[in-house]
Amino acid sequence: MGRKRRKVHVGRKKEGQEPKIMDADRISKLPDHVIHHILSFLPTIDAVWTSLLSRHWRRMWYYVPTLEFSQFGNKDVEIFYNFVDDCLKHRMMGMHHNTMSVITRFNLNTVYRGRRSKVKLDRWLSFIAQPHLQKLVLNMFEYEPVRRRHYCLPEVVLNLASLTVLKLVFVELEACYPVSLPSLEYLYLGHVQMEDEILHTLLLGCPSLEELYIKDCDKLKSLRVSSSCLQFLDLSGNWETFTIKVEAINLQSFAFSNTAWKKPCSCRFDLASCKKIENLSLHGVSFYPDEDFASFISGLPLLESLALDQCDLIDIRNQHLKFLDVKTVRYKDRDQANWDEEDWDKVDWDEVDWDRIEISIDAPNLDSFKCYTKNLLVRFLMNSPNLSETFIHVGYCAETETRRREREREWYINLIDFLSHFDCSKSINFIFCCEELLMFPQVFRRNCRSPLPNVNKLKVEMGGYDEDGVRDALLWLAPSAETISIELEPF
């Protein structure tokens, strides 16, 4: 039997015009489960708008597994609340008619307004807490931050057996709640009001937890983390003192950041049972006088990557270390830990006694070293015969630049001494603010030895115009260099 052909009238082609082509609705012809998956990437308000397309699309959004609501951009809070209420009401109707209508992800960004908001939030979460829910994100920004009124998380949220991802921002956790989150793998806590023991109880109820992020939970003072599955731990906050004990035999990455960088945080870390740590990052940390940082580092036998930013630097010894990133800021005295913000604002960093800083790095397997400094009197005593590449960034400081011009001879002597400690590296990348920093006077070139006689590759990025002069200086710095790369940015 022959197949019928359907004629499509596209109109008569007029001179100078292209024939009209009818657009086909290809998306509607896709299987429903594919459409549901596509709509899951849209904010819920956009998914709801598709119900106006046709009768076929009227209830399509009922079966989208993701709900995402954001109050930002909606000035009228009542309109936002009513919209969420209506959406959840329709989803409830859809669940009654079709068991395939499940919610696996729920994302809510709203402003918490105290009791006025709590009733609705409790009702929404009691509905959302379904057996299929896997990801929950609650971001409850404060309407009146001065009063520090946080939304108190209901108990039902902390007892979801299917939940694998939980992100909480600006909420409060109470001590009386039992916790059972057996499937949770990822936990993010930002600006959460909770005491140390509450967090400990929460973590005990998460036996499968692999990633834990704690940001600006300033009530925490002495943290205790016990987990056999935990692999990544990231802590940051504005702390003056902090003590943490981690019992996580599978921990691979640990990061600690003091956000009040002008005032170092006196820390005590107990990572004795974390023998599998490969990545360690510390920011704004000052260790207690009775703690030996070198012994602390050497006690991590699998450590491969270490990043130290604005820390009270000391010696580093580790046989397996491959990557080291250091930003050198040294505080004058441990007594400054008691200074307030005004005291730190008055510090003239160029008057710091940088001559006292000698950092011994004993890492025979070190492959890559990065250093950022504003003062060249920091001395790195390197025992790294396998060092392949070194990145040195000398930051700009107006006072230091003035001092360089006034005491030119002292500046270049210090620069030669600074660079000579990296002669063990096969390749060096420099970043300087201006070309004058490397323009060694001829008297130095005649009377001083080249500080980098064994370096094979040099790359320089700096401001300036005199490429020939820079190349000439680099050839004196590293006479054996086979490759020299120069990138100049005009002022």
C-alpha positions as CSV (number, residue, x, y, z in Angstrom):
1,M,0.0,0.0,0.0
2,G,1.5,3.3,-1.0
3,R,2.4,5.9,1.6
4,K,0.4,9.1,1.4
5,R,2.2,12.4,0.9
6,R,1.1,15.5,2.7
7,K,1.3,18.8,0.9
8,V,2.7,21.7,2.8
9,H,1.8,25.1,1.3
10,V,4.6,27.4,1.8
11,G,3.3,30.2,-0.3
12,R,4.4,31.4,-3.7
13,K,8.0,32.6,-3.8
14,K,8.2,36.3,-4.7
15,E,11.1,37.8,-6.4
16,G,13.9,38.6,-4.0
17,Q,12.4,36.5,-1.2
18,E,13.3,33.1,0.2
19,P,10.5,30.5,0.5
20,K,8.9,30.3,4.0
21,I,9.8,27.2,6.0
22,M,7.4,25.9,8.6
23,D,9.2,25.3,12.0
24,A,8.6,21.9,13.4
25,D,8.0,21.3,17.1
26,R,10.7,18.7,17.6
27,I,10.9,19.0,21.4
28,S,7.3,18.0,21.9
29,K,8.0,14.8,20.0
30,L,10.6,13.7,22.5
31,P,9.7,11.1,25.1
32,D,8.2,12.6,28.2
33,H,11.1,11.4,30.5
34,V,13.6,13.2,28.2
35,I,11.5,16.4,28.4
36,H,11.4,16.1,32.2
37,H,15.1,15.8,32.3
38,I,15.6,18.9,30.1
39,L,13.2,21.0,32.3
40,S,15.1,19.9,35.4
41,F,17.9,22.3,34.4
42,L,15.6,25.3,34.5
43,P,14.4,27.3,37.5
44,T,10.9,26.1,38.5
45,I,9.3,29.4,37.4
46,D,10.5,28.8,33.8
47,A,9.4,25.2,33.9
48,V,6.0,26.3,35.0
49,W,5.7,28.8,32.1
50,T,5.9,25.9,29.6
51,S,2.4,24.8,30.7
52,L,1.1,27.6,28.5
53,L,2.5,26.1,25.3
54,S,-0.2,23.5,24.7
55,R,-2.5,21.0,26.3
56,H,0.3,18.4,26.0
57,W,2.6,20.6,28.1
58,R,0.0,21.7,30.7
59,R,1.1,19.2,33.4
60,M,4.5,18.4,32.0
61,W,6.3,20.2,34.8
62,Y,4.4,18.1,37.4
63,Y,6.9,15.4,36.8
64,V,10.2,17.4,36.8
65,P,12.3,15.9,39.5
66,T,13.9,19.2,40.5
67,L,12.3,22.2,42.2
68,E,14.3,25.4,42.4
69,F,12.9,28.6,43.9
70,S,14.8,31.9,44.4
71,Q,13.3,35.0,46.0
72,F,16.0,37.3,44.6
73,G,14.6,39.5,41.9
74,N,11.1,39.2,43.5
75,K,10.6,42.2,45.7
76,D,7.2,41.2,46.9
77,V,7.7,38.4,49.4
78,E,4.0,37.5,49.5
79,I,4.0,36.9,45.7
80,F,7.0,34.6,46.1
81,Y,5.4,32.7,49.0
82,N,2.1,32.3,47.1
83,F,4.0,31.0,44.0
84,V,5.9,28.4,46.1
85,D,2.6,27.4,47.8
86,D,0.8,26.9,44.5
87,C,3.7,25.0,42.9
88,L,3.9,22.5,45.8
89,K,0.1,22.2,45.8
90,H,0.1,21.2,42.2
91,R,3.0,18.8,42.7
92,M,1.0,17.2,45.5
93,M,-1.9,16.7,43.1
94,G,0.5,15.2,40.5
95,M,1.8,12.7,43.1
96,H,-1.7,11.5,43.8
97,H,-2.4,10.8,40.1
98,N,1.0,9.4,39.1
99,T,3.5,7.7,41.4
100,M,6.3,8.6,38.9
101,S,6.0,12.3,40.0
102,V,8.8,12.4,42.6
103,I,11.1,15.1,43.8
104,T,14.8,14.3,44.0
105,R,16.3,17.8,44.3
106,F,15.0,20.9,46.1
107,N,16.8,24.3,46.1
108,L,15.4,27.2,48.0
109,N,17.0,30.7,48.2
110,T,14.9,33.1,50.3
111,V,15.1,35.8,53.0
112,Y,14.2,34.6,56.5
113,R,11.9,37.0,58.2
114,G,11.5,35.3,61.6
115,R,8.1,33.8,62.6
116,R,6.4,35.2,59.6
117,S,8.5,32.9,57.4
118,K,8.9,29.9,59.7
119,V,5.4,28.6,59.4
120,K,5.6,28.4,55.6
121,L,9.2,27.0,55.6
122,D,8.2,24.2,58.0
123,R,5.2,23.3,55.8
124,W,7.3,23.3,52.6
125,L,10.0,21.1,54.1
126,S,7.6,18.7,55.6
127,F,6.2,18.1,52.1
128,I,9.6,18.0,50.4
129,A,11.0,15.4,52.9
130,Q,9.9,12.5,50.6
131,P,11.7,9.1,50.4
132,H,13.2,9.9,47.0
133,L,14.8,13.3,47.9
134,Q,18.5,13.2,47.2
135,K,19.7,16.8,47.2
136,L,18.6,19.6,49.4
137,V,19.9,23.2,49.3
138,L,18.6,25.8,51.8
139,N,19.9,29.3,51.6
140,M,18.1,31.4,54.3
141,F,19.5,34.9,54.1
142,E,18.8,37.1,57.1
143,Y,16.3,39.9,56.7
144,E,17.8,41.7,59.8
145,P,21.4,40.5,60.1
146,V,22.0,42.6,63.2
147,R,19.5,40.5,65.2
148,R,21.1,37.3,64.0
149,R,17.8,35.4,63.7
150,H,18.4,32.1,61.9
151,Y,15.8,29.7,60.7
152,C,15.8,26.6,63.0
153,L,16.0,23.5,60.9
154,P,13.1,21.1,61.5
155,E,13.9,17.5,62.7
156,V,12.5,15.9,59.6
157,V,15.3,17.3,57.4
158,L,18.0,15.5,59.5
159,N,16.3,12.1,59.1
160,L,16.1,11.6,55.4
161,A,17.4,8.2,54.5
162,S,17.8,8.9,50.8
163,L,19.6,12.3,51.1
164,T,23.1,12.4,49.5
165,V,23.8,16.1,49.3
166,L,22.9,18.7,52.0
167,K,23.8,22.4,51.8
168,L,22.7,24.7,54.6
169,V,23.3,28.5,54.7
170,F,22.1,30.8,57.5
171,V,20.2,28.2,59.5
172,E,20.4,27.0,63.1
173,L,20.8,23.5,64.5
174,E,19.4,22.6,67.8
175,A,21.0,20.1,70.2
176,C,17.9,18.1,70.9
177,Y,17.5,16.6,67.5
178,P,18.4,13.0,66.7
179,V,20.2,12.7,63.3
180,S,20.0,9.8,60.8
181,L,21.4,10.6,57.4
182,P,22.8,7.2,56.3
183,S,23.3,8.0,52.6
184,L,24.7,11.6,53.0
185,E,28.0,12.0,51.1
186,Y,28.3,15.8,50.8
187,L,27.6,18.3,53.6
188,Y,28.1,22.1,53.3
189,L,27.5,24.3,56.4
190,G,27.7,28.1,55.9
191,H,27.0,30.7,58.6
192,V,25.2,27.9,60.6
193,Q,24.6,28.6,64.3
194,M,25.6,25.6,66.2
195,E,27.8,24.6,69.1
196,D,30.7,22.1,68.9
197,E,28.7,19.2,70.4
198,I,25.8,19.8,68.0
199,L,28.2,19.4,65.0
200,H,29.7,16.3,66.6
201,T,26.3,14.8,66.9
202,L,25.4,15.7,63.4
203,L,28.5,14.0,62.0
204,L,27.9,10.9,64.0
205,G,24.6,10.6,62.1
206,C,26.3,10.7,58.7
207,P,28.3,7.4,58.5
208,S,28.8,7.7,54.7
209,L,30.0,11.3,54.6
210,E,32.9,11.9,52.1
211,E,33.0,15.7,51.8
212,L,32.5,18.3,54.6
213,Y,32.7,22.1,54.1
214,I,32.3,24.4,57.1
215,K,32.3,28.1,56.3
216,D,32.0,31.0,58.8
217,C,30.3,29.0,61.6
218,D,31.9,31.3,64.2
219,K,30.4,29.6,67.3
220,L,32.7,26.6,66.8
221,K,35.8,26.7,68.9
222,S,37.0,23.2,69.3
223,L,36.1,20.8,66.5
224,R,36.0,17.1,66.7
225,V,35.5,15.1,63.5
226,S,35.2,11.3,63.5
227,S,34.4,9.6,60.2
228,S,35.7,6.5,58.5
229,C,34.5,7.6,55.0
230,L,35.5,11.3,55.1
231,Q,37.9,12.2,52.2
232,F,37.7,16.0,51.9
233,L,37.5,18.5,54.8
234,D,37.5,22.3,54.2
235,L,37.2,24.7,57.1
236,S,37.2,28.5,57.0
237,G,36.1,31.2,59.4
238,N,37.0,34.3,61.5
239,W,38.7,32.6,64.5
240,E,41.3,33.9,66.9
241,T,42.0,30.4,68.3
242,F,41.0,27.1,67.0
243,T,41.5,23.5,68.0
244,I,40.6,20.6,65.8
245,K,40.9,16.8,66.2
246,V,40.2,14.7,63.1
247,E,39.9,11.0,63.2
248,A,39.4,10.1,59.6
249,I,41.6,7.3,58.3
250,N,40.6,7.9,54.7
251,L,41.0,11.7,54.7
252,Q,42.9,12.8,51.5
253,S,42.5,16.6,51.5
254,F,42.4,19.1,54.4
255,A,42.1,22.9,54.1
256,F,41.9,25.5,56.8
257,S,41.5,29.2,56.1
258,N,41.4,32.1,58.6
259,T,39.3,34.7,56.9
260,A,40.6,37.5,59.2
261,W,43.9,37.4,57.5
262,K,45.4,40.4,59.2
263,K,45.1,38.7,62.5
264,P,46.6,35.2,62.6
265,C,44.6,32.3,64.1
266,S,46.4,30.4,66.8
267,C,45.7,26.8,65.8
268,R,46.3,23.3,67.2
269,F,45.7,20.5,64.7
270,D,45.5,16.8,65.7
271,L,45.7,14.8,62.5
272,A,47.6,11.9,63.9
273,S,45.2,9.3,62.6
274,C,45.0,10.8,59.1
275,K,47.9,9.1,57.4
276,K,46.3,9.2,53.9
277,I,46.3,13.0,53.5
278,E,47.7,14.0,50.1
279,N,46.7,17.6,50.0
280,L,47.1,20.2,52.8
281,S,46.2,23.9,52.6
282,L,46.6,26.4,55.4
283,H,45.8,30.1,55.3
284,G,46.4,32.7,58.0
285,V,47.6,30.2,60.6
286,S,50.0,30.7,63.6
287,F,51.0,27.6,65.4
288,Y,51.3,27.3,69.2
289,P,54.9,27.7,70.5
290,D,54.9,24.1,71.8
291,E,54.1,22.7,68.4
292,D,56.7,21.6,65.8
293,F,55.3,22.3,62.3
294,A,58.2,20.3,60.7
295,S,57.2,17.2,62.8
296,F,53.6,17.8,61.9
297,I,54.3,17.8,58.2
298,S,56.7,14.8,58.4
299,G,53.9,12.9,60.2
300,L,51.9,12.9,56.9
301,P,53.7,10.2,55.0
302,L,51.6,10.4,51.8
303,L,51.5,14.2,51.6
304,E,52.1,15.4,48.0
305,S,50.7,18.9,47.8
306,L,51.2,21.7,50.4
307,A,49.9,25.3,50.2
308,L,50.8,27.9,52.8
309,D,49.2,31.3,52.5
310,Q,50.0,34.1,55.0
311,C,51.2,31.7,57.6
312,D,53.8,31.9,60.3
313,L,56.3,29.9,58.2
314,I,58.8,27.4,59.6
315,D,60.8,24.5,58.3
316,I,59.2,21.9,56.0
317,R,60.4,18.3,55.9
318,N,58.6,15.6,53.9
319,Q,59.9,12.9,51.7
320,H,56.9,12.5,49.4
321,L,56.1,16.2,48.9
322,K,55.8,17.0,45.2
323,F,54.0,20.4,45.0
324,L,54.6,23.4,47.3
325,D,52.9,26.8,47.2
326,V,54.1,29.5,49.6
327,K,52.9,33.0,50.0
328,T,55.4,34.6,52.4
329,V,53.9,36.9,55.1
330,R,55.5,36.7,58.5
331,Y,54.2,38.3,61.6
332,K,56.7,40.1,63.8
333,D,55.9,38.6,67.1
334,R,53.5,36.1,68.6
335,D,52.3,38.8,71.0
336,Q,50.6,40.4,68.1
337,A,48.0,37.7,68.3
338,N,46.3,39.9,70.9
339,W,46.1,43.0,68.7
340,D,42.9,44.3,67.4
341,E,42.0,45.4,63.9
342,E,43.3,49.0,64.4
343,D,46.7,47.7,65.5
344,W,47.0,45.5,62.4
345,D,46.0,48.4,60.1
346,K,49.0,50.4,61.4
347,V,51.6,47.7,60.6
348,D,54.2,48.9,58.1
349,W,55.0,45.6,56.5
350,D,58.2,47.0,55.0
351,E,59.6,47.6,58.4
352,V,59.2,44.0,59.5
353,D,62.5,42.3,60.4
354,W,62.5,40.1,57.3
355,D,66.1,39.1,58.0
356,R,65.0,36.7,60.6
357,I,63.1,34.6,58.0
358,E,64.9,31.5,56.9
359,I,62.8,28.6,55.7
360,S,64.5,25.2,55.3
361,I,62.7,23.0,52.7
362,D,63.9,19.4,52.9
363,A,61.8,17.7,50.2
364,P,63.9,15.5,47.9
365,N,61.0,14.5,45.7
366,L,59.6,18.1,45.2
367,D,58.7,18.7,41.6
368,S,57.0,22.1,41.6
369,F,57.6,25.1,43.9
370,K,55.5,28.4,43.8
371,C,56.4,31.5,45.8
372,Y,54.8,34.9,46.2
373,T,56.6,37.6,48.1
374,K,57.0,41.3,48.4
375,N,60.3,41.2,50.1
376,L,63.4,39.3,48.8
377,L,65.0,38.9,52.2
378,V,63.1,35.7,52.8
379,R,65.6,32.8,52.3
380,F,64.5,29.4,51.1
381,L,67.2,26.8,51.9
382,M,66.3,24.2,49.4
383,N,67.1,20.5,49.5
384,S,65.2,19.5,46.4
385,P,67.4,17.9,43.8
386,N,64.5,16.8,41.6
387,L,62.9,20.2,41.4
388,S,61.6,20.6,37.8
389,E,59.9,24.0,37.9
390,T,59.8,27.1,40.1
391,F,57.3,30.0,39.9
392,I,58.4,33.2,41.6
393,H,56.0,36.2,41.8
394,V,57.5,39.3,43.3
395,G,54.5,41.5,44.2
396,Y,54.5,45.3,43.8
397,C,54.9,47.4,46.9
398,A,55.3,51.2,46.5
399,E,57.4,51.6,49.7
400,T,59.7,48.7,48.6
401,E,60.1,50.2,45.1
402,T,61.1,53.5,46.7
403,R,63.6,51.8,48.9
404,R,65.0,49.8,45.9
405,R,65.8,53.1,44.1
406,E,67.3,54.7,47.2
407,R,69.5,51.6,48.1
408,E,70.1,50.1,44.7
409,R,73.2,48.2,45.6
410,E,71.5,46.5,48.6
411,W,68.5,45.5,46.5
412,Y,70.5,43.7,43.8
413,I,72.6,41.9,46.4
414,N,69.5,40.6,48.1
415,L,68.0,39.6,44.7
416,I,71.1,37.6,43.8
417,D,71.1,35.9,47.2
418,F,67.3,35.2,46.9
419,L,67.6,33.6,43.4
420,S,70.7,31.6,44.1
421,H,68.7,29.2,46.3
422,F,66.6,28.1,43.3
423,D,69.6,27.0,41.1
424,C,68.5,23.4,41.8
425,S,65.4,24.0,39.6
426,K,65.5,23.0,35.9
427,S,62.9,25.7,34.9
428,I,62.0,29.1,36.5
429,N,59.1,31.4,35.8
430,F,59.4,35.0,37.0
431,I,56.6,37.5,37.5
432,F,57.9,41.1,38.3
433,C,56.0,44.4,38.3
434,C,58.6,46.2,36.2
435,E,61.7,45.4,34.1
436,E,64.0,47.5,36.3
437,L,63.9,44.8,39.0
438,L,66.0,42.5,36.8
439,M,68.3,45.1,35.2
440,F,71.5,44.3,37.0
441,P,74.1,47.1,36.7
442,Q,77.3,46.1,34.9
443,V,79.4,46.3,38.1
444,F,77.4,43.4,39.5
445,R,77.7,41.4,36.4
446,R,81.5,41.8,36.4
447,N,82.0,41.1,40.1
448,C,79.3,38.6,41.0
449,R,78.7,35.0,39.9
450,S,75.5,34.2,38.1
451,P,73.0,33.0,40.6
452,L,71.4,30.4,38.3
453,P,74.2,28.7,36.4
454,N,72.3,25.3,36.2
455,V,68.9,26.5,35.1
456,N,67.9,25.3,31.6
457,K,64.7,27.3,31.0
458,L,63.6,30.8,32.0
459,K,60.3,32.6,31.5
460,V,59.6,36.2,32.6
461,E,56.4,38.2,32.7
462,M,56.7,41.9,33.7
463,G,55.9,45.4,32.7
464,G,58.2,47.3,30.5
465,Y,59.5,47.9,26.9
466,D,63.2,46.9,26.8
467,E,63.0,43.3,25.6
468,D,66.7,43.3,24.6
469,G,67.8,44.6,27.9
470,V,65.7,42.0,29.8
471,R,67.1,39.2,27.6
472,D,70.7,40.4,28.3
473,A,70.0,40.4,32.0
474,L,68.5,36.9,31.9
475,L,71.5,35.5,30.0
476,W,73.7,36.7,32.8
477,L,71.3,35.3,35.4
478,A,71.2,31.8,33.8
479,P,74.1,31.5,31.3
480,S,73.3,27.8,30.6
481,A,69.6,28.5,29.8
482,E,68.6,26.8,26.5
483,T,65.2,28.5,26.3
484,I,64.3,32.1,27.3
485,S,60.8,33.4,27.1
486,I,59.9,37.1,27.7
487,E,56.4,38.6,28.0
488,L,56.4,42.4,28.4
489,E,53.3,44.4,29.2
490,P,53.7,48.1,28.3
491,F,52.9,50.5,31.2
